[in-house]
Amino acid sequence: MNQMIHNTQQEINMNLHNTSRAVGSRPEELVPSRYALKVGEIDVLVISDGVLPLPTAMLAHNAAPRVRAAWLDNMFLPPDAFDWALNAVLVRSGGKTILIDAGLGSDPDLHLPRAGQLIRRLDAAGIDLASVTDVVLTHMHMDHVGGLLVDGVKERLRPDLQIHVAAAEVKFWESPDFTQTNMPQGFPDALRAAAKRFTKEYHNHLRQFDEVHEVAPGVVVRRTGGHTPGHSVVRLTSGADALTFAGDAVFTVGFDHPDWHNGFEHDPEEAARVRVRLLRELAETGEMLVATHMPFPSVGRVAVDGDAFRFVPIFWDY
């Protein structure tokens, strides 16, 4: 635990002064894929698991192709394939070290070699897996649980590790419904397999909650549903500061078009309602936002923009 405190403080100090030679970086790591900040007294480290190159239709399968293409062009993005960022967060509060989501891990059948970097990047940051006391899962899609399934990881985790996940999420993956999703071939089977394997390997570590659950002082997880029935967001509060990790409730396109349906949403209509409610809340509070698939480090704030919203990135501390 002391090592976690030491390394997190060093990360923060480096961000405040000079990130060109971050602590614990491997020589080949020109730009360390982690970003440290403070939320009051809570230490936060955003870590990139890599990127997922996916078809652009996944961003909005209910939008007309020409309208979607116009948005992509306006954002200077390619028309056919889009690199989705994949972020996780490490938090320290109240003597606990909490990992929020665990990245993709490894699934060679889906040809996603640029993701699955979380464990390596935790090592590069000097974070000992044995120091992690808790894991919070926003949901059980494979890009959120897969890092825990990498060979050798479970043996490095502490035996009293607690994994917090909504009970509705665990129930859903007993017999998941993909009828409203719009995913590339192979993904539904891979998602089922990862969730099944995760539940089998970690069932003794699961700490299920219904709606709202406090993991540590100022670290509260809340079920939203929508993306999956048990999808949850995590809110960090300390003093006057707050930050919400939104998981998959918010995607880049969701600010301009919160009504567009993402291909991975199991209940897209409810997911859109959740997205609008959450973005309105964040715009009202002015607190920081981090989301799984926003471009790294994805730290920013939300503002209302007519009938939609806009994302306002924070200025990085160097």
C-alpha positions in Angstrom: 0.0 0.0 0.0 2.8 2.4 0.8 4.3 1.6 -2.6 1.0 2.7 -4.2 1.0 6.0 -2.3 4.6 6.6 -3.2 4.1 5.9 -6.9 0.9 7.8 -7.2 2.4 10.9 -5.6 5.4 10.6 -7.9 3.0 10.4 -10.9 1.2 13.5 -9.7 4.4 15.4 -9.1 5.6 14.4 -12.6 2.4 15.7 -14.1 2.7 19.0 -12.4 6.3 19.5 -13.6 7.6 17.3 -16.4 6.0 14.2 -17.9 8.7 13.5 -20.4 10.4 11.0 -18.1 7.6 9.6 -15.9 8.5 7.4 -12.9 8.7 3.7 -13.6 8.4 4.0 -17.4 10.0 1.4 -19.5 12.7 2.7 -21.9 10.6 2.1 -25.0 7.6 3.9 -23.5 8.0 7.3 -25.1 4.7 8.6 -23.8 3.4 6.8 -20.7 -0.2 5.9 -21.2 -1.3 7.1 -17.8 -2.5 10.4 -16.3 -2.6 11.2 -12.6 -4.8 13.8 -10.9 -6.3 14.5 -7.5 -10.0 14.7 -6.7 -9.8 16.4 -3.3 -7.9 13.9 -1.2 -8.5 11.0 -3.6 -5.7 9.9 -5.8 -6.7 9.0 -9.4 -4.7 7.4 -12.2 -6.3 7.1 -15.6 -4.7 4.3 -17.6 -5.0 3.5 -21.3 -5.6 -0.2 -22.1 -5.0 0.6 -25.8 -7.4 1.2 -28.6 -10.1 -0.9 -30.4 -10.4 -0.4 -34.2 -14.0 -1.0 -34.9 -16.4 -0.2 -37.8 -17.8 3.4 -37.7 -21.4 2.0 -38.0 -21.0 0.9 -34.4 -21.1 4.5 -33.3 -24.7 5.0 -34.5 -26.5 2.1 -36.2 -29.8 4.0 -36.0 -28.5 7.0 -37.9 -28.6 7.4 -41.7 -25.3 6.5 -43.2 -24.9 9.9 -44.8 -25.6 11.7 -41.5 -23.1 9.5 -39.7 -20.5 10.1 -42.5 -21.0 13.8 -42.2 -20.3 13.7 -38.5 -17.1 11.7 -39.0 -16.0 14.1 -41.7 -16.6 17.0 -39.5 -14.5 15.4 -36.7 -11.7 14.6 -39.2 -12.2 10.9 -38.7 -12.0 8.2 -41.3 -15.3 6.9 -42.7 -14.9 3.2 -42.2 -12.9 2.4 -39.1 -12.6 4.3 -35.8 -10.1 3.7 -33.0 -12.1 3.5 -29.8 -10.0 4.4 -26.8 -10.1 2.0 -23.9 -9.5 3.5 -20.4 -9.5 2.2 -16.9 -9.0 4.0 -13.6 -7.0 3.3 -10.4 -8.2 5.1 -7.3 -6.9 5.3 -3.8 -9.2 6.4 -0.9 -9.6 5.5 2.7 -6.7 3.0 2.7 -8.1 1.1 -0.3 -6.6 0.8 -3.8 -9.5 0.3 -6.3 -9.3 -0.6 -9.9 -12.3 0.5 -11.9 -12.6 -1.9 -14.9 -9.9 -4.2 -16.1 -9.4 -3.7 -19.8 -9.6 -6.3 -22.7 -7.0 -8.8 -21.7 -6.4 -11.1 -24.7 -8.7 -12.4 -27.4 -6.6 -13.2 -30.5 -9.7 -14.5 -32.4 -11.0 -10.9 -32.7 -7.7 -9.5 -33.9 -7.5 -6.6 -31.4 -3.7 -6.5 -30.7 -3.6 -2.8 -29.9 -5.6 -3.2 -26.7 -5.1 -5.4 -23.6 -2.2 -3.3 -22.3 -3.5 -2.6 -18.8 -1.5 -5.1 -16.8 1.7 -4.2 -18.5 1.0 -0.5 -18.0 0.2 -1.0 -14.3 3.6 -2.7 -14.0 5.3 0.1 -15.9 3.7 2.6 -13.4 5.1 0.5 -10.5 1.7 -0.6 -9.3 1.8 -4.0 -7.6 -1.4 -6.0 -8.4 -1.2 -7.4 -4.8 -1.9 -3.8 -3.6 -5.3 -3.7 -5.3 -7.9 -4.3 -2.6 -11.0 -3.8 -4.7 -12.2 -3.9 -8.3 -15.3 -2.1 -9.5 -16.9 -3.3 -12.8 -19.1 -0.9 -14.7 -20.3 -4.0 -16.5 -19.1 -7.4 -17.7 -18.3 -6.8 -21.4 -15.0 -8.4 -22.2 -13.2 -5.1 -22.6 -14.0 -4.4 -18.9 -13.2 -7.8 -17.3 -10.7 -9.3 -19.7 -7.6 -8.0 -17.9 -8.5 -10.2 -14.9 -8.5 -13.3 -17.2 -4.9 -12.8 -18.5 -2.7 -15.8 -17.6 -1.0 -15.3 -14.2 -3.0 -12.3 -13.1 -5.3 -14.0 -10.6 -2.3 -15.5 -8.9 -0.8 -12.0 -8.4 -4.0 -10.7 -6.9 -4.7 -10.8 -3.1 -6.9 -13.7 -1.9 -9.3 -11.3 -0.2 -9.8 -9.1 -3.3 -13.4 -7.8 -3.5 -15.0 -7.3 -7.0 -18.0 -5.0 -6.9 -20.6 -5.4 -9.6 -24.4 -4.9 -9.9 -26.5 -8.0 -9.2 -28.5 -7.3 -12.3 -25.3 -7.5 -14.3 -24.4 -11.0 -13.0 -28.0 -12.2 -13.6 -28.0 -10.8 -17.1 -25.0 -12.8 -18.2 -26.5 -16.1 -17.1 -28.5 -15.8 -20.3 -27.7 -12.6 -22.2 -29.9 -11.1 -24.8 -28.2 -9.7 -27.9 -31.4 -9.1 -30.0 -31.1 -5.3 -29.9 -27.3 -5.0 -30.3 -25.5 -4.5 -33.7 -22.0 -5.9 -33.3 -19.4 -7.3 -35.8 -19.3 -11.0 -36.3 -17.7 -12.9 -33.5 -18.3 -10.4 -30.8 -21.4 -11.8 -29.2 -19.8 -15.2 -28.8 -16.6 -13.7 -27.4 -18.6 -11.5 -24.9 -20.6 -14.5 -23.7 -17.5 -16.6 -23.3 -15.6 -13.9 -21.4 -18.5 -13.2 -19.0 -19.0 -16.9 -18.3 -15.3 -17.5 -17.7 -15.0 -14.4 -15.4 -18.0 -15.5 -13.3 -16.6 -19.0 -12.9 -13.1 -17.9 -12.0 -14.1 -15.0 -9.6 -17.5 -16.0 -8.2 -16.0 -16.2 -4.6 -14.8 -12.6 -4.9 -18.0 -11.0 -6.1 -19.7 -8.4 -3.9 -23.0 -7.7 -5.6 -25.1 -4.6 -5.0 -28.6 -3.6 -6.1 -28.6 0.2 -6.9 -26.0 2.2 -5.0 -23.0 1.0 -3.1 -20.1 2.8 -1.3 -16.8 1.0 -2.0 -14.6 3.4 0.0 -14.9 6.9 1.4 -16.1 9.1 -1.5 -16.2 6.2 -3.9 -19.8 5.4 -4.8 -20.9 3.1 -7.6 -24.5 3.5 -8.9 -26.4 1.3 -11.3 -27.7 3.1 -14.4 -28.8 0.2 -16.7 -29.2 0.9 -20.4 -25.9 -0.3 -22.0 -26.4 -3.5 -20.0 -29.0 -4.1 -17.3 -26.4 -3.8 -14.6 -24.2 -1.1 -16.2 -23.0 1.3 -13.5 -21.1 4.6 -13.1 -18.6 5.4 -10.3 -18.6 8.9 -8.7 -15.6 10.1 -6.7 -16.2 13.0 -4.3 -13.8 14.7 -1.8 -14.3 18.2 -0.4 -15.5 20.4 -3.2 -14.2 18.1 -6.0 -16.0 15.4 -7.9 -15.4 13.1 -10.9 -17.6 10.6 -12.5 -16.3 7.5 -14.4 -19.1 6.9 -16.8 -18.1 3.6 -18.2 -19.9 3.0 -21.5 -22.8 5.4 -20.8 -21.0 8.1 -22.9 -19.2 7.8 -26.2 -17.5 10.6 -28.2 -20.5 10.9 -30.6 -22.9 11.0 -27.6 -22.4 14.7 -26.9 -23.5 15.9 -30.4 -26.0 13.1 -30.8 -27.0 11.5 -27.5 -29.9 9.7 -29.2 -27.6 7.7 -31.5 -27.5 4.0 -30.6 -24.2 2.3 -30.0 -23.9 -1.2 -31.4 -22.9 -2.7 -28.0 -26.0 -1.4 -26.2 -28.3 -4.2 -25.2 -31.2 -1.7 -24.6 -30.4 1.2 -26.9 -33.5 3.3 -26.1 -32.8 3.1 -22.3 -29.1 3.7 -22.9 -30.0 7.0 -24.7 -32.2 8.0 -21.8 -29.4 7.2 -19.3 -26.9 9.1 -21.4 -29.0 12.3 -21.5 -29.8 12.2 -17.8 -26.1 11.7 -16.9 -24.8 14.4 -19.2 -27.4 16.8 -17.8 -26.3 16.0 -14.3 -22.7 16.5 -15.2 -23.4 19.8 -16.9 -25.3 21.0 -13.8 -22.6 20.0 -11.3 -19.6 21.0 -13.5 -17.7 18.0 -12.2 -15.1 16.1 -14.1 -15.9 13.2 -16.4 -13.8 10.2 -17.5 -15.3 7.5 -19.8 -14.1 4.2 -21.1 -14.1 5.0 -24.8 -13.4 8.8 -24.8 -9.9 9.7 -26.2 -7.2 9.2 -23.5 -7.0 10.6 -20.9 -10.7 11.6 -21.4 -10.7 14.0 -18.4 -13.1 16.9 -19.0 -16.3 18.6 -18.3 -19.8 18.7 -19.9 -21.6 21.8 -21.1 -25.1 22.1 -22.6 -25.1 23.1 -26.3 -28.6 23.7 -27.5 -30.5 20.4 -27.5 -27.2 18.5 -27.2 -23.9 18.8 -25.3 -20.3 19.5 -25.7 -17.2 18.0 -24.1 -14.7 20.5 -22.7 -11.3 18.7 -22.0 -9.3 19.9 -19.0 -5.9 21.5 -19.6 -3.3 18.8 -18.9 -0.9 19.3 -15.9 2.6 18.7 -17.1 
